[in-house]
């Protein structure tokens, strides 16, 4: 008889990633994400043994995993919202775990999206995880009439990734890195022309939703921080400078709908990279996909050409692209501002030189990194 459950929270981590949170988050952060309609996961355990995991999906959907005696995912139940206060079970799937990946064996939900062998249940308010307790019986765990929930989630940490050591990224000299000793060498990457009053930071292959910063029109120097090792030369960071004044404060470069309060410890919203390349450009600049291979991606080299300029035609602004650290992923973009709030510079940190916070804390990518 199950009369109590330990409750912990984490990011959604997929169907086959094991029975524990790889990146646990505090209950307060999970509550904020719940209120914002974002995804997260709830793990229900008993005596350190996982019994069920509920994943909150976008648009009010839920997925519930039930674990067997070997802590393997044995059953998957999908729910969709029915009105504002109920969940409709639409699929009840038996899973097998004959191999380490736990591949899905087959569905018992029948054809289509109609509910089969899954009753309605209330749509849970945050913390009301009793609604999932009756489903434990499908794996032979009979819940008591009253189940006590114990919050065993991690405590609030230091918060989102902080802009520590940004200026030092461009100071020449030796560095210790996870891959061994290296040397930082600042390098000039050319002058960037801004005509619209908005800088865009983006993967040049995906320019539809860049990170932008308001700056005065003009031409501004782009500087790379090259990290030279015995094997290669990587771009550790890139900076475009608008004012000679040193930044008074740094801020994460956000889109209007992004809330730092929804980030876990060491997480960030950043520029998403899918081509191994990042570019500084005017926000109105258009990019011809057909010319990217010949004029941007192919000329770039981790050996001797870490950046390339794509000139504008006529009055069109140019574009300066550079290799993105170790390649694809998500990287923080910081805006350095003067005491009166002007943008002094914008920096993309490819995180090849870890800060104290990154060394001491887990995580790094946010819930919406792109």
N, C-alpha and C positions, 0 to 999 in steps of 0.2 A: 504494500500500500504506500503510495507516494503522498506524503502530507506536507512536504516542503520542497521548494526548488530554489537553487542558486541562480541568480540572473546576472549576466554580464553582456557587454555590448562590444561591437566592432564594426569595421567596414565590411561591406559585402565582399566575400572572397571566393565566390564560385562554388560549384557543386562538388568538387573533388579535391579540396584543399585540406582535408583533415578535420578532426573534431574540436579544434581549439581556435581561438581568435589569433591569427598571425599579427594583427595590428589592433589591439584592444583600445577602446576609447571610453572616456568617462560617461556616466549616465546623463550628466547635464548636457554634454555635447550631443549625445544621441537624442535627447529631448528637443534640443534646438533644431536638429536635422528633421525630426518628426514634424515639428511645427512648420518647417519650411517645405515640407513635401519631398524631402530628399531620402535617399536610400541609406540603410544601415542594417545591421543584423543583431538579433537577440539570441543568446544561447541560454538554454534552460538545462541545468545540470542537477544531479543529486549525488552527494558524496564524491565530488570531483569526477563524476561519470556523466558524459553528455547524453541527454535524453531527447532533446528537440532543439532545432534551430529555426527561427522565423526570420525570413528576409523581407524587409520592407522595400517594395519596388515602386517605381513612379506610378502616378495616377491611381493611387490607392490600392494597388495590388499587393498580395502577399504570397510568399512561398514558404511552406513548412516542411522541414526535413525531420524524419524520425530515425533515431539510431538504434541499431541492434545491440546485442550483448557484447559484441567485439568493438563497439564504438564506431561502427561503419554506418554510413547513410543507407538505410534499408527501404525507406519509403519517402516519396515526394508528393506533397499535396499543394495544388495551386488554387488560389482564391482571387476572385475579382469582386469589386464593390457592387453591392446591390442597394441602391439608394445611398443614403449618407451614413447609415448606422449598422449595416449588415455586410457580411462577406458571403459570397456564393461560391461553394466548392465546384470547380470546373474540371479538375483532373486529379486522379488519385493513382499514382504510378509506383509500382514495385521496382526497386532497384536491386541490382546484384553487385557484389564486390568480389568477383572471382579473381580480379587482378587489382593491382595497387591503385589504378585510376578509378575503379568503381564505376565502370561503364553502365549505362542504363540498359536494363534487360528487356523491358517492355511495359506497356501501359495496361492498366486495368480500368481505364476511364471510358472505354468505348469510343465510338466515333464522334467527331464533331466537338463542339464546345459545351454540350449539355452537361449538367451536373450528374455525376454517377457515384454513388456510395460515399458521398461527402456531404454532410448536412450543412445547413446555414449556420453561421455563428456570428456573434456581434463583431463589428469592426472595432478593434481595440483602441481605446485612448492610450496615450503613452503610459506605460507601467501596468496596464491592465492585461497582463499576460495569462491570467486565469482562463481566458477564452480559448487558449490552445491546450490546456491541461486535459480535456476529455479525449483528445486525439492520441494521447500517450497509450491508451488502452489498445490501440491497433498494434502496438509492439509488446503487449503483455504487461504494461506498467499501469496498474489500476490506480487512478488518482483518488484521494480522499474527498469527502464532501467539501472540506475546506482545505485549500492548499496555501501555505504561507510562502511568500516570495521574499527572498533575501538578496539585497543588492550587494554583489561582490565585485562590481566593476572597478576599474582603476580610478585613481584620483585625478583631478584636474592637474595638468602639467604646466609647462612654461608657455603653452600657447603656440600659435603659428610660427613658422620660420622667421627669425629676426634678421634684419640686415646688418649683421656684424662683419667687420673686416672687409667691407666693400672697397674702400680706398686702397687697402693693402693689396688687392688683387692686381693692381697696376704698378706696384713698386718693384723695380727689378731686383733680382737676387735669388739666392737658393731657397728652396721650399722642400718640406717633407710632405710626401703624398702617400696614399695607400699603396701605390705601385713603387715606392722608393724615392730616392732623391731626384730633384728636378730643379730647373732654373726658370724664373719668370723673366721674359723679355718683352717689354712693350713694343708695339709695332704700329706704324701709321697705315690706315686702310683707306685713306682718301677723304674727300669732302662730300658730305651728303647735302643735297639741295632739297629744302622744304619750301613748297609754294602755297599750300593750303592752310598752313597753321596747325597741322596735326601730323605728328610722327606716328608711323605704324611699325610695330614689331611683330614679325610673323614668319612662319615657314613660307618661303617664296612659292612653293608648290600648292599652298592652301591659304590664299589671301582673303577669303571671304569674311573672316571674322577675326581681325587682328586685335592686338592690344594697342591702344592709342594714347597719346599724351599731347595736350595742347602746348604748342611752342610758337614763338614768332617765326614768320617766314624768313629764310636766309640760308646761308651755307655754313655747315658745321663739321668739325673734324671728327672722324671715327677712329678710335684707338682699340687695338686688340691686345689682350694679355696672352702672350704665347707661353705655353708651358713646355719647355724642352727637356726631353729625357734622352737616354741613350738610344732609344728605339724610334722615337717619333717626335713631332711637334704638334701639340694640341692647342686649340683655342680655349683657354680657361675662362675668359670673359671678354665681352665687347662693350664699348662705351661710345656714346655720341654726346659731345659736350656743347652746351648752348651758351653758358656763361663762364667767365673765368673765376667767378666766385665759388669757393668750396661749398659743398652742400651743408646746410645747417641741420637737416634731418632727412631721413630716408623713408620712403613709403612703398609698399607693394603696389605695383601697377595693376589696377583692377578694372574689370568691366563693370558697367552700372548695376548689374544684377548680382554681383558677387559680394558676399558678406564674410569678412575674416572671422567672425564669430562662429562660423560653421566649420572651421578648420581645426583639426586635431593638433597635437603637439608635433612641432617640426614640419607641419604640412604647409603648402602654399598653392596659390593659383599662379599658373605660369604659362609660358608660350609652348604650345604643343608642337613637337617636331616629328615629321614622318618621312622626311627626305634627307635627314642628317645635316640640314642647313637652316640657318636663320638669316633674316634680312632686316636691315633698317631701310625704310622707304617712306615717301610721302603717302598719306592715307588715301589720296586720290589716284595714286599711280596704278595703272593696270599692267598685268603681267600676261604675256602670251605664253601659254603652256608649251607650245610647240618649239619655242626657242630656248627653254630652260636647260635642256640636256646639253646643247651645243655651247651655250653662252654662260651658263652658271654652274651646273653640276659637274660636267666633264672637266672644265678647267681647274676646279678646286682640287687641292692636293694636301694630304696630311704631311707631306714631305717638304714642299717648298712653296706652296701657294695656298695659304689658308683663307684668303678673301678674294673677291672679284667684284668689279663694278659693272653694272649693267646701265650704260648711259641712256639718258632720255633722248627722245627725238623732238627737235624744235624746242618748244617751251616746256615739254614734259620733264618732270623731275627724274633724277637718276635713282638707282637702287644699289646698295652695297650689301652683298651676301657674304657669309663666312661659315666655315664648318662648325658644327655644334658639338663641342666637347667630344664625348665618346660616341655621339650619334643620336639616334631617335630617343624620344622621351619627352619630359616636361621640365622646363627650367624657369626659375624665378626671374622676374623683371622688376628692377628697382628704379624708382624715380628719386633723384636727389634734389631737394628743394632748398632755396635760400630762406632766410629768416622771414621774408615777406611773402613766401609761397610760390615764387617763380621756379620753373623747372630749370635747374642748373645742368643736369645731365641725366641720361637714362643708361642703365647698365643691365646687361644680360649675364647672369652668373651661371656657368656650366658646371659648377660644383666639383671641380677637379681638385680644389684646395679646400678641404673641409674646415668649417669653423668649429669653435668649441661646442656650440649648440648641436651641430650635426654629429659631432663625435660622441656627445653624451646622450642624445635622444634618438629614438627610432623614427621611422616614417620618412616623409619627404614629399610625397605627392599628395595633392589635395583631392577632394571629392570630385572636382571638376577641373582637372589640370590644364586642359587645352585652352 
